[in-house]
Amino acid sequence: MHSNNPLHGITLEMIIVELYNAYGRDRLSKKLNVNCFKSNPSTTSCLKFFRKTPWARAKLEDIYLIYKEELRGKEQQ
């Protein structure tokens, strides 16, 4: 039933940590201009912000899906 949702089973914390590790604070804040990546880049502050801000969470999820697609493309080469 959830097989059509590419984010099924992936927590918000997992997304934040993986993107932070992949891009770093500076590159991630350029992709998504939010203060939790700039002034207080802790996982806890980001979780709090994204849970309360649906538009930002949707954008973060889009960035994550694009990142995963790029990884798949590199693996196939």
KOLGU-4560 file (N, C-alpha, C; in nm, 3 decimals, padded with zeros to 5 digits):
<recs>
<n_xx: 00.081 n_yy: -00.120 n_zz: 00.000 ca_xx: 00.000 ca_yy: 00.000 ca_zz: 00.000 c_xx: 00.086 c_yy: 00.127 c_zz: 00.000 mol: A seq: 1 type: MET>
<n_xx: 00.196 n_yy: 00.123 n_zz: 00.072 ca_xx: 00.285 ca_yy: 00.239 ca_zz: 00.079 c_xx: 00.397 c_yy: 00.232 c_zz: -00.023 mol: A seq: 2 type: HIS>
<n_xx: 00.398 n_yy: 00.133 n_zz: -00.106 ca_xx: 00.509 ca_yy: 00.114 ca_zz: -00.199 c_xx: 00.522 c_yy: 00.230 c_zz: -00.299 mol: A seq: 3 type: SER>
<n_xx: 00.417 n_yy: 00.305 n_zz: -00.321 ca_xx: 00.424 ca_yy: 00.419 ca_zz: -00.412 c_xx: 00.485 c_yy: 00.543 c_zz: -00.347 mol: A seq: 4 type: ASN>
<n_xx: 00.499 n_yy: 00.541 n_zz: -00.217 ca_xx: 00.556 ca_yy: 00.655 ca_zz: -00.147 c_xx: 00.706 c_yy: 00.631 c_zz: -00.127 mol: A seq: 5 type: ASN>
<n_xx: 00.791 n_yy: 00.706 n_zz: -00.198 ca_xx: 00.936 ca_yy: 00.683 ca_zz: -00.187 c_xx: 00.993 c_yy: 00.718 c_zz: -00.050 mol: A seq: 6 type: PRO>
<n_xx: 00.917 n_yy: 00.789 n_zz: 00.032 ca_xx: 00.964 ca_yy: 00.826 ca_zz: 00.165 c_xx: 00.912 c_yy: 00.733 c_zz: 00.274 mol: A seq: 7 type: LEU>
<n_xx: 00.838 n_yy: 00.630 n_zz: 00.236 ca_xx: 00.784 ca_yy: 00.537 ca_zz: 00.335 c_xx: 00.898 c_yy: 00.471 c_zz: 00.413 mol: A seq: 8 type: HIS>
<n_xx: 00.890 n_yy: 00.478 n_zz: 00.544 ca_xx: 00.991 ca_yy: 00.417 ca_zz: 00.630 c_xx: 01.111 c_yy: 00.504 c_zz: 00.658 mol: A seq: 9 type: GLY>
<n_xx: 01.115 n_yy: 00.623 n_zz: 00.600 ca_xx: 01.227 ca_yy: 00.715 ca_zz: 00.621 c_xx: 01.180 c_yy: 00.828 c_zz: 00.711 mol: A seq: 10 type: ILE>
<n_xx: 01.245 n_yy: 00.843 n_zz: 00.825 ca_xx: 01.204 ca_yy: 00.947 ca_zz: 00.919 c_xx: 01.261 c_yy: 01.083 c_zz: 00.880 mol: A seq: 11 type: THR>
<n_xx: 01.200 n_yy: 01.185 n_zz: 00.931 ca_xx: 01.248 ca_yy: 01.321 ca_zz: 00.908 c_xx: 01.392 c_yy: 01.335 c_zz: 00.959 mol: A seq: 12 type: LEU>
<n_xx: 01.420 n_yy: 01.276 n_zz: 01.072 ca_xx: 01.556 ca_yy: 01.282 ca_zz: 01.126 c_xx: 01.656 c_yy: 01.215 c_zz: 01.032 mol: A seq: 13 type: GLU>
<n_xx: 01.619 n_yy: 01.103 n_zz: 00.974 ca_xx: 01.708 ca_yy: 01.035 ca_zz: 00.879 c_xx: 01.736 c_yy: 01.124 c_zz: 00.758 mol: A seq: 14 type: MET>
<n_xx: 01.635 n_yy: 01.193 n_zz: 00.710 ca_xx: 01.652 ca_yy: 01.282 ca_zz: 00.595 c_xx: 01.749 c_yy: 01.395 c_zz: 00.630 mol: A seq: 15 type: ILE>
<n_xx: 01.726 n_yy: 01.459 n_zz: 00.744 ca_xx: 01.810 ca_yy: 01.571 ca_zz: 00.785 c_xx: 01.955 c_yy: 01.527 c_zz: 00.801 mol: A seq: 16 type: ILE>
<n_xx: 01.977 n_yy: 01.417 n_zz: 00.870 ca_xx: 02.114 ca_yy: 01.369 ca_zz: 00.895 c_xx: 02.183 c_yy: 01.331 c_zz: 00.764 mol: A seq: 17 type: VAL>
<n_xx: 02.113 n_yy: 01.260 n_zz: 00.678 ca_xx: 02.176 ca_yy: 01.217 ca_zz: 00.553 c_xx: 02.210 c_yy: 01.336 c_zz: 00.463 mol: A seq: 18 type: GLU>
<n_xx: 02.119 n_yy: 01.432 n_zz: 00.452 ca_xx: 02.147 ca_yy: 01.550 ca_zz: 00.369 c_xx: 02.258 c_yy: 01.634 c_zz: 00.430 mol: A seq: 19 type: LEU>
<n_xx: 02.259 n_yy: 01.647 n_zz: 00.561 ca_xx: 02.363 ca_yy: 01.724 ca_zz: 00.628 c_xx: 02.500 c_yy: 01.659 c_zz: 00.604 mol: A seq: 20 type: TYR>
<n_xx: 02.505 n_yy: 01.526 n_zz: 00.613 ca_xx: 02.631 ca_yy: 01.455 ca_zz: 00.589 c_xx: 02.675 c_yy: 01.463 c_zz: 00.443 mol: A seq: 21 type: ASN>
<n_xx: 02.579 n_yy: 01.462 n_zz: 00.352 ca_xx: 02.610 ca_yy: 01.464 ca_zz: 00.210 c_xx: 02.652 c_yy: 01.603 c_zz: 00.162 mol: A seq: 22 type: ALA>
<n_xx: 02.582 n_yy: 01.705 n_zz: 00.207 ca_xx: 02.605 ca_yy: 01.840 ca_zz: 00.154 c_xx: 02.681 c_yy: 01.932 c_zz: 00.249 mol: A seq: 23 type: TYR>
<n_xx: 02.674 n_yy: 01.906 n_zz: 00.377 ca_xx: 02.733 ca_yy: 02.000 ca_zz: 00.473 c_xx: 02.639 c_yy: 02.115 c_zz: 00.498 mol: A seq: 24 type: GLY>
<n_xx: 02.666 n_yy: 02.187 n_zz: 00.604 ca_xx: 02.577 ca_yy: 02.295 ca_zz: 00.647 c_xx: 02.565 c_yy: 02.406 c_zz: 00.542 mol: A seq: 25 type: ARG>
<n_xx: 02.677 n_yy: 02.448 n_zz: 00.487 ca_xx: 02.673 ca_yy: 02.561 ca_zz: 00.393 c_xx: 02.597 c_yy: 02.530 c_zz: 00.265 mol: A seq: 26 type: ASP>
<n_xx: 02.629 n_yy: 02.416 n_zz: 00.203 ca_xx: 02.560 ca_yy: 02.380 ca_zz: 00.078 c_xx: 02.412 c_yy: 02.353 c_zz: 00.101 mol: A seq: 27 type: ARG>
<n_xx: 02.381 n_yy: 02.292 n_zz: 00.214 ca_xx: 02.240 ca_yy: 02.263 ca_zz: 00.244 c_xx: 02.162 c_yy: 02.392 c_zz: 00.267 mol: A seq: 28 type: LEU>
<n_xx: 02.223 n_yy: 02.489 n_zz: 00.334 ca_xx: 02.154 ca_yy: 02.617 ca_zz: 00.357 c_xx: 02.135 c_yy: 02.695 c_zz: 00.227 mol: A seq: 29 type: SER>
<n_xx: 02.219 n_yy: 02.669 n_zz: 00.126 ca_xx: 02.198 ca_yy: 02.732 ca_zz: -00.005 c_xx: 02.086 c_yy: 02.665 c_zz: -00.082 mol: A seq: 30 type: LYS>
<n_xx: 02.070 n_yy: 02.536 n_zz: -00.061 ca_xx: 01.962 ca_yy: 02.464 ca_zz: -00.128 c_xx: 01.826 c_yy: 02.496 c_zz: -00.065 mol: A seq: 31 type: LYS>
<n_xx: 01.827 n_yy: 02.517 n_zz: 00.066 ca_xx: 01.704 ca_yy: 02.548 ca_zz: 00.139 c_xx: 01.739 c_yy: 02.656 c_zz: 00.242 mol: A seq: 32 type: LEU>
<n_xx: 01.702 n_yy: 02.777 n_zz: 00.212 ca_xx: 01.740 ca_yy: 02.893 ca_zz: 00.292 c_xx: 01.652 c_yy: 02.905 c_zz: 00.417 mol: A seq: 33 type: ASN>
<n_xx: 01.688 n_yy: 02.829 n_zz: 00.520 ca_xx: 01.617 ca_yy: 02.833 ca_zz: 00.648 c_xx: 01.719 c_yy: 02.850 c_zz: 00.761 mol: A seq: 34 type: VAL>
<n_xx: 01.678 n_yy: 02.919 n_zz: 00.865 ca_xx: 01.771 ca_yy: 02.950 ca_zz: 00.974 c_xx: 01.825 c_yy: 02.828 c_zz: 01.048 mol: A seq: 35 type: ASN>
<n_xx: 01.750 n_yy: 02.720 n_zz: 01.054 ca_xx: 01.800 ca_yy: 02.606 ca_zz: 01.130 c_xx: 01.925 c_yy: 02.546 c_zz: 01.066 mol: A seq: 36 type: CYS>
<n_xx: 01.951 n_yy: 02.573 n_zz: 00.938 ca_xx: 02.075 ca_yy: 02.529 ca_zz: 00.876 c_xx: 02.185 c_yy: 02.634 c_zz: 00.889 mol: A seq: 37 type: PHE>
<n_xx: 02.148 n_yy: 02.756 n_zz: 00.921 ca_xx: 02.245 ca_yy: 02.865 ca_zz: 00.927 c_xx: 02.289 c_yy: 02.898 c_zz: 01.069 mol: A seq: 38 type: LYS>
<n_xx: 02.192 n_yy: 02.935 n_zz: 01.152 ca_xx: 02.228 ca_yy: 02.989 ca_zz: 01.283 c_xx: 02.230 c_yy: 02.886 c_zz: 01.394 mol: A seq: 39 type: SER>
<n_xx: 02.149 n_yy: 02.781 n_zz: 01.384 ca_xx: 02.144 ca_yy: 02.680 ca_zz: 01.489 c_xx: 02.129 c_yy: 02.543 c_zz: 01.424 mol: A seq: 40 type: ASN>
<n_xx: 02.238 n_yy: 02.491 n_zz: 01.366 ca_xx: 02.227 ca_yy: 02.372 ca_zz: 01.283 c_xx: 02.223 c_yy: 02.238 c_zz: 01.357 mol: A seq: 41 type: PRO>
<n_xx: 02.154 n_yy: 02.232 n_zz: 01.468 ca_xx: 02.143 ca_yy: 02.103 ca_zz: 01.537 c_xx: 02.026 c_yy: 02.024 c_zz: 01.479 mol: A seq: 42 type: SER>
<n_xx: 02.036 n_yy: 01.894 n_zz: 01.490 ca_xx: 01.928 ca_yy: 01.808 ca_zz: 01.441 c_xx: 01.799 c_yy: 01.838 c_zz: 01.515 mol: A seq: 43 type: THR>
<n_xx: 01.809 n_yy: 01.861 n_zz: 01.644 ca_xx: 01.690 ca_yy: 01.888 ca_zz: 01.725 c_xx: 01.618 c_yy: 02.014 c_zz: 01.679 mol: A seq: 44 type: THR>
<n_xx: 01.693 n_yy: 02.122 n_zz: 01.656 ca_xx: 01.629 ca_yy: 02.247 ca_zz: 01.612 c_xx: 01.568 c_yy: 02.231 c_zz: 01.473 mol: A seq: 45 type: SER>
<n_xx: 01.636 n_yy: 02.157 n_zz: 01.387 ca_xx: 01.583 ca_yy: 02.135 ca_zz: 01.253 c_xx: 01.456 c_yy: 02.049 c_zz: 01.257 mol: A seq: 46 type: CYS>
<n_xx: 01.457 n_yy: 01.945 n_zz: 01.338 ca_xx: 01.337 ca_yy: 01.862 ca_zz: 01.351 c_xx: 01.218 c_yy: 01.946 c_zz: 01.397 mol: A seq: 47 type: LEU>
<n_xx: 01.240 n_yy: 02.028 n_zz: 01.496 ca_xx: 01.134 ca_yy: 02.113 ca_zz: 01.550 c_xx: 01.079 c_yy: 02.205 c_zz: 01.441 mol: A seq: 48 type: LYS>
<n_xx: 01.170 n_yy: 02.269 n_zz: 01.367 ca_xx: 01.130 ca_yy: 02.362 ca_zz: 01.262 c_xx: 01.052 c_yy: 02.291 c_zz: 01.151 mol: A seq: 49 type: PHE>
<n_xx: 01.106 n_yy: 02.181 n_zz: 01.099 ca_xx: 01.042 ca_yy: 02.114 ca_zz: 00.985 c_xx: 00.908 c_yy: 02.050 c_zz: 01.023 mol: A seq: 50 type: PHE>
<n_xx: 00.894 n_yy: 02.009 n_zz: 01.147 ca_xx: 00.765 ca_yy: 01.953 ca_zz: 01.191 c_xx: 00.657 c_yy: 02.061 c_zz: 01.198 mol: A seq: 51 type: ARG>
<n_xx: 00.698 n_yy: 02.185 n_zz: 01.222 ca_xx: 00.601 ca_yy: 02.294 ca_zz: 01.235 c_xx: 00.581 c_yy: 02.373 c_zz: 01.106 mol: A seq: 52 type: LYS>
<n_xx: 00.662 n_yy: 02.344 n_zz: 01.003 ca_xx: 00.661 ca_yy: 02.425 ca_zz: 00.882 c_xx: 00.644 c_yy: 02.334 c_zz: 00.759 mol: A seq: 53 type: THR>
<n_xx: 00.520 n_yy: 02.307 n_zz: 00.721 ca_xx: 00.494 ca_yy: 02.211 ca_zz: 00.612 c_xx: 00.561 c_yy: 02.246 c_zz: 00.479 mol: A seq: 54 type: PRO>
<n_xx: 00.564 n_yy: 02.373 n_zz: 00.441 ca_xx: 00.624 ca_yy: 02.409 ca_zz: 00.311 c_xx: 00.773 c_yy: 02.377 c_zz: 00.311 mol: A seq: 55 type: TRP>
<n_xx: 00.840 n_yy: 02.401 n_zz: 00.424 ca_xx: 00.984 ca_yy: 02.375 ca_zz: 00.432 c_xx: 01.010 c_yy: 02.225 c_zz: 00.434 mol: A seq: 56 type: ALA>
<n_xx: 00.926 n_yy: 02.151 n_zz: 00.503 ca_xx: 00.942 ca_yy: 02.005 ca_zz: 00.507 c_xx: 00.925 c_yy: 01.946 c_zz: 00.367 mol: A seq: 57 type: ARG>
<n_xx: 00.826 n_yy: 01.995 n_zz: 00.294 ca_xx: 00.804 ca_yy: 01.947 ca_zz: 00.157 c_xx: 00.926 c_yy: 01.976 c_zz: 00.070 mol: A seq: 58 type: ALA>
<n_xx: 00.982 n_yy: 02.093 n_zz: 00.084 ca_xx: 01.102 ca_yy: 02.129 ca_zz: 00.007 c_xx: 01.220 c_yy: 02.041 c_zz: 00.046 mol: A seq: 59 type: LYS>
<n_xx: 01.237 n_yy: 02.015 n_zz: 00.176 ca_xx: 01.344 ca_yy: 01.928 ca_zz: 00.224 c_xx: 01.327 c_yy: 01.787 c_zz: 00.168 mol: A seq: 60 type: LEU>
<n_xx: 01.206 n_yy: 01.737 n_zz: 00.167 ca_xx: 01.179 ca_yy: 01.604 ca_zz: 00.112 c_xx: 01.209 c_yy: 01.600 c_zz: -00.037 mol: A seq: 61 type: GLU>
<n_xx: 01.178 n_yy: 01.707 n_zz: -00.110 ca_xx: 01.210 ca_yy: 01.715 ca_zz: -00.252 c_xx: 01.361 c_yy: 01.710 c_zz: -00.273 mol: A seq: 62 type: ASP>
<n_xx: 01.434 n_yy: 01.785 n_zz: -00.193 ca_xx: 01.581 ca_yy: 01.785 ca_zz: -00.202 c_xx: 01.635 c_yy: 01.645 c_zz: -00.176 mol: A seq: 63 type: ILE>
<n_xx: 01.578 n_yy: 01.577 n_zz: -00.078 ca_xx: 01.621 ca_yy: 01.442 ca_zz: -00.045 c_xx: 01.595 c_yy: 01.346 c_zz: -00.161 mol: A seq: 64 type: TYR>
<n_xx: 01.477 n_yy: 01.354 n_zz: -00.220 ca_xx: 01.445 ca_yy: 01.264 ca_zz: -00.332 c_xx: 01.537 c_yy: 01.289 c_zz: -00.452 mol: A seq: 65 type: LEU>
<n_xx: 01.568 n_yy: 01.413 n_zz: -00.479 ca_xx: 01.662 ca_yy: 01.447 ca_zz: -00.587 c_xx: 01.800 c_yy: 01.391 c_zz: -00.555 mol: A seq: 66 type: ILE>
<n_xx: 01.843 n_yy: 01.406 n_zz: -00.431 ca_xx: 01.972 ca_yy: 01.353 ca_zz: -00.387 c_xx: 01.978 c_yy: 01.202 c_zz: -00.407 mol: A seq: 67 type: TYR>
<n_xx: 01.871 n_yy: 01.131 n_zz: -00.369 ca_xx: 01.868 ca_yy: 00.985 ca_zz: -00.384 c_xx: 01.870 c_yy: 00.945 c_zz: -00.532 mol: A seq: 68 type: LYS>
<n_xx: 01.801 n_yy: 01.020 n_zz: -00.616 ca_xx: 01.803 ca_yy: 00.993 ca_zz: -00.761 c_xx: 01.944 c_yy: 01.011 c_zz: -00.816 mol: A seq: 69 type: GLU>
<n_xx: 02.013 n_yy: 01.115 n_zz: -00.772 ca_xx: 02.151 ca_yy: 01.139 ca_zz: -00.816 c_xx: 02.242 c_yy: 01.023 c_zz: -00.773 mol: A seq: 70 type: GLU>
<n_xx: 02.221 n_yy: 00.973 n_zz: -00.653 ca_xx: 02.301 ca_yy: 00.859 ca_zz: -00.605 c_xx: 02.276 c_yy: 00.736 c_zz: -00.691 mol: A seq: 71 type: LEU>
<n_xx: 02.150 n_yy: 00.710 n_zz: -00.723 ca_xx: 02.117 ca_yy: 00.595 ca_zz: -00.806 c_xx: 02.180 c_yy: 00.607 c_zz: -00.945 mol: A seq: 72 type: ARG>
<n_xx: 02.181 n_yy: 00.728 n_zz: -00.997 ca_xx: 02.243 ca_yy: 00.751 ca_zz: -01.128 c_xx: 02.392 c_yy: 00.725 c_zz: -01.126 mol: A seq: 73 type: GLY>
<n_xx: 02.458 n_yy: 00.763 n_zz: -01.018 ca_xx: 02.602 ca_yy: 00.738 ca_zz: -01.005 c_xx: 02.633 c_yy: 00.591 c_zz: -00.989 mol: A seq: 74 type: LYS>
<n_xx: 02.545 n_yy: 00.519 n_zz: -00.920 ca_xx: 02.566 ca_yy: 00.375 ca_zz: -00.899 c_xx: 02.551 c_yy: 00.298 c_zz: -01.029 mol: A seq: 75 type: GLU>
<n_xx: 02.469 n_yy: 00.347 n_zz: -01.119 ca_xx: 02.444 ca_yy: 00.276 ca_zz: -01.245 c_xx: 02.554 c_yy: 00.300 c_zz: -01.347 mol: A seq: 76 type: GLN>
<n_xx: 02.639 n_yy: 00.397 n_zz: -01.324 ca_xx: 02.746 ca_yy: 00.428 ca_zz: -01.420 c_xx: 02.861 c_yy: 00.334 c_zz: -01.407 mol: A seq: 77 type: GLN>
</recs>
